[in-house]
Amino acid sequence: MQGCRRFLVIGCLWVLSLVSLFACSKPPSLNIERVVIDAPRSWDKKNYQQQVRHDIKNILSQDRNTKLAINQNLKNAYILQLEIRQGLNIKSTEKEQSTLMQLSLRPLNEGLSYETTAVLLKNNETITGILESFKEAWEIITKQRQLDTQKDETLIALLDDPDPRLRDFVIIRLGDRKSSQAVLPLCQHLNSEPKPELVLRTIGTLVTIGDQRAVEPLIELTAHRDPAFVMQLLYAIGSLGGHNAEAFLITVASGHPIEALRQSAEQALKEMKRPSSNK
């Protein structure tokens, strides 16, 4: 019981330290060259385009780490693009359609890119509703930029963050960094991630990192799964390579009851054995 209490205290202190880290650190300064809005034609009838761009610039001007450098042609400047489109509600576990705002921040020259989405409130596609969604999306992008200044362990700690947009970001960035430290946490995340698209993203990141410690967890993930999903796993396992991967693929190729999976395993084996392969 005493050990459990000690673990709980340590866990609470660790979470508090993570919160403090976000509170104290800040993202690098940012120069925005242009604000681009890609909106439906209905906006033209409501005269939203110009007003929303004006209000967004006002919001950005209040951000201490952001400078509007319109038409200044700075080398380290970014383009901020806002797109309104129909899509799945990222905040819901159900497949319901919503009007989404996609916000992206892309460098004019060199630099990292960022993007996220926010849901426009139902029946609230007013300027007020649009700006509230923009503020939410901008907060996520600010957190993303902040995380790019942190070490891998900080990103790993957010694999279980309640916001899928942050989980998506850290999964991608850990792959970009080829973080060997993240391999085992990512393998554990395969079984805890509720969103199928982020499970696939995690698999892709493990392949990008290229550490064969991920082979066994991926093999375990094939049990009792949809054939289309298993097919993707087979190629991931083949990409990672190694003796365990080869043995598993041979087993599937020689005896699986589904022909498509046998063929996929055979193809994955061929890819493993190509001379140009680094496996």
HELIX and SHEET records of a PDB file:
HELIX    1   1 GLN A    2  CYS A   24  1                                  23    
HELIX    2   2 SER A   42  LYS A   46  1                                   5    
HELIX    3   3 TYR A   48  SER A   61  1                                  14    
HELIX    4   4 ILE A  127  LEU A  147  1                                  21    
HELIX    5   5 ASP A  152  ILE A  156  1                                   5    
HELIX    6   6 ALA A  157  ASP A  160  5                                   4    
HELIX    7   7 PRO A  164  ASP A  176  1                                  13    
HELIX    8   8 SER A  180  ALA A  182  5                                   3    
HELIX    9   9 VAL A  183  SER A  192  1                                  10    
HELIX   10  10 PRO A  196  ILE A  209  1                                  14    
HELIX   11  11 GLN A  212  ALA A  214  5                                   3    
HELIX   12  12 VAL A  215  LEU A  221  1                                   7    
HELIX   13  13 PRO A  227  LEU A  240  1                                  14    
HELIX   14  14 HIS A  243  GLY A  255  1                                  13    
HELIX   15  15 GLU A  259  LYS A  273  1                                  15    
SHEET    1   A 5 THR A  66  LEU A  68  0                                        
SHEET    2   A 5 LEU A  30  ASP A  38  1                                        
SHEET    3   A 5 ALA A  77  LEU A  88  1                                        
SHEET    4   A 5 GLN A  97  PRO A 107 -1                                        
SHEET    5   A 5 TYR A 114  VAL A 119 -1                                        
END                                                                             
